[in-house]
Amino acid sequence: FPVTIRFIFSSSAATYGTPVASLPCQETDALKPISPYGESKMMVEQILAAYNRAYGLDYVAFRYFNACGADPRGRHGQEPGATHIIARVLGSIASGQEFVLNGNDYDTRDGTCVRDYVHVSDIAQAHVAALSPTIPNGIYNLGSNAGTSNQEIIDAAERITGRQVQVTVGPKREGDPGVLVADASKFNQLVSWRQYELDDVIRHAWKWYV
């Protein structure tokens, strides 16, 4: 029997760079990556699209927004020293060390970066769903359709853990846009894949840390 192989690629919201269209980001928006990481993801997307046109490659590319959290059952999570903000905040709480907040003068509601966070278990569920031939070839955003600021992450972590974060404000990081939020309606219309919210993300990650 003939075997159909589907290529599923882990792309990134970094392909958008600093969004030039209205937020949230849609898959049809112009791609203007501002980091080598984003550029590399964009190039692979272009290769996949070219192979689809030339050879009929069956593929799905997921543009992850901020993947975060841990296994809800506490079996696995991020390695020590992870650079993700939720991991860094919870790591600083667990160790009693200060957390460096990179920039507080962005053009956002509280001056800190705004990002779209999505649970790693939900991302895994999206990959399973994408194996179905009912999911068309193409590129899909994976996000929550909501923006959360860095300060709101800190506030939520303090509320959920019952501990205070020792915050020091540092300089902005090069390549960090002020706001990056997904419009994930394209994939949402095809399949139900999300079950966890931000509080779940932080609660599961904290369970892994402690």
C-alpha positions in Angstrom: 0.0 0.0 0.0 1.3 3.5 -0.6 2.4 5.4 2.5 1.7 9.1 2.9 4.3 10.9 4.9 3.5 14.2 6.6 6.3 16.5 7.6 5.5 18.5 10.7 7.8 21.4 11.3 8.3 23.4 14.6 8.4 27.0 13.4 8.1 30.1 15.5 6.4 33.4 16.0 9.9 34.8 15.7 9.3 34.8 11.9 7.0 37.8 12.3 9.7 39.9 14.0 8.2 43.2 15.0 4.7 42.9 13.5 4.0 45.4 10.8 0.3 44.6 10.5 -2.3 45.0 13.1 -2.1 42.6 16.1 -2.8 39.8 16.7 -0.5 38.1 14.1 -2.1 36.2 11.3 -0.4 33.6 9.1 -0.8 35.9 6.0 1.1 38.8 7.6 4.5 39.8 6.2 7.5 38.1 7.8 10.2 40.4 9.1 12.3 38.4 11.5 14.7 40.4 13.6 16.9 37.6 14.9 18.9 34.8 13.3 16.6 32.3 15.0 13.5 33.8 13.3 15.3 34.0 10.0 16.2 30.3 10.1 12.6 29.3 10.8 11.4 31.5 7.9 13.9 29.9 5.5 12.8 26.3 6.4 9.1 27.4 5.9 10.1 28.6 2.5 11.9 25.4 1.6 8.8 23.3 2.7 6.5 25.5 0.6 8.8 25.1 -2.4 9.0 21.3 -2.0 5.2 21.2 -1.7 4.9 23.0 -5.0 7.6 21.1 -6.8 7.1 17.6 -5.4 3.8 17.6 -3.5 5.4 17.4 0.0 2.7 17.0 2.6 3.6 19.3 5.4 2.3 21.3 8.4 4.4 24.1 10.0 3.4 25.3 13.4 4.4 28.8 14.4 4.7 28.4 18.2 4.2 31.5 20.3 5.6 31.1 23.8 5.7 27.4 24.6 5.7 27.0 28.4 4.6 24.9 31.3 5.4 21.3 32.3 3.8 17.9 32.3 0.6 18.2 34.3 1.5 15.0 36.2 4.9 16.3 37.1 6.9 13.7 35.1 9.0 16.1 33.1 9.6 19.8 32.5 12.3 22.3 31.5 15.9 21.7 32.3 17.7 24.0 34.8 18.9 27.2 33.4 16.1 27.6 30.8 15.8 31.2 29.4 12.0 31.2 29.1 10.6 34.0 31.4 8.2 31.7 33.3 11.1 29.2 34.0 13.4 32.1 35.0 10.8 33.6 37.3 10.0 30.3 39.0 13.7 29.4 39.2 14.4 32.7 41.0 11.6 32.0 43.4 12.8 28.5 44.1 16.5 29.6 44.6 15.8 32.9 46.4 17.8 34.8 43.8 16.9 38.0 42.0 15.0 38.0 38.7 16.2 40.4 36.0 13.3 41.9 34.1 14.6 42.9 30.7 13.1 46.4 30.1 10.1 48.2 31.6 9.7 51.1 29.1 8.1 49.3 26.2 5.0 50.9 24.6 2.6 48.5 26.4 0.1 48.8 29.2 2.6 48.4 32.0 5.9 49.0 30.1 6.9 45.3 29.9 6.9 43.0 26.9 3.6 41.3 26.0 3.6 37.7 24.8 1.2 34.9 24.0 1.7 31.8 26.1 0.6 28.3 25.2 1.0 25.1 27.3 3.5 22.5 26.0 0.9 19.8 26.5 -1.5 21.7 24.2 1.2 22.0 21.6 1.8 18.2 21.8 -2.0 17.7 21.3 -1.9 20.0 18.2 0.9 17.8 16.7 -1.2 14.7 17.2 -4.2 16.4 15.6 -2.0 17.5 12.6 -1.4 13.9 11.7 -5.0 13.7 10.5 -5.4 14.1 6.7 -8.4 16.4 7.5 -5.8 19.1 8.4 -4.8 20.8 5.2 -1.2 21.5 4.2 0.2 24.8 5.4 1.2 27.1 8.2 -0.7 27.6 11.4 -0.2 29.8 14.5 -0.3 28.0 17.8 -1.2 30.5 20.6 -3.9 31.5 23.0 -5.2 34.6 21.2 -4.3 36.6 24.3 -1.4 38.7 25.4 0.2 38.6 28.9 2.9 41.1 30.0 6.1 40.1 31.8 4.8 42.0 34.8 1.6 40.0 34.8 3.7 36.8 34.7 5.5 38.0 37.8 2.2 38.9 39.5 0.7 35.5 38.6 3.8 33.6 39.8 3.7 35.4 43.2 0.0 34.6 43.5 0.2 31.0 42.6 3.4 30.2 44.6 2.6 32.4 47.5 6.2 33.8 47.3 7.6 37.1 46.3 9.9 37.7 43.3 13.0 39.8 43.9 12.9 41.9 40.7 15.8 44.0 39.3 15.1 45.9 36.1 17.7 45.4 33.4 18.2 46.6 29.8 16.0 45.5 26.9 17.2 42.5 25.0 18.1 43.1 21.4 15.5 41.5 19.0 12.6 41.7 21.5 9.5 43.3 20.0 7.2 44.9 22.5 4.1 42.9 21.6 3.8 39.5 19.9 0.3 37.8 20.1 -1.2 35.1 17.9 -4.4 34.9 16.0 -4.8 31.1 16.1 -8.3 31.0 14.7 -7.1 29.2 11.5 -6.1 26.1 13.4 -8.8 26.5 16.1 -11.5 26.3 13.4 -10.2 22.8 12.4 -9.7 21.1 15.7 -10.1 21.6 19.5 -6.6 21.4 20.9 -6.2 23.7 23.9 -7.3 22.9 27.4 -4.9 24.8 29.6 -4.7 28.5 30.6 -1.9 30.6 32.0 -2.5 29.7 35.6 -2.3 26.0 34.7 1.0 26.7 32.9 2.5 28.3 36.0 1.1 25.8 38.4 2.4 22.8 36.4 5.8 24.4 35.9 6.0 25.2 39.6 5.1 21.6 40.5 8.1 20.5 38.4 10.4 23.0 40.0 9.6 22.0 43.6 
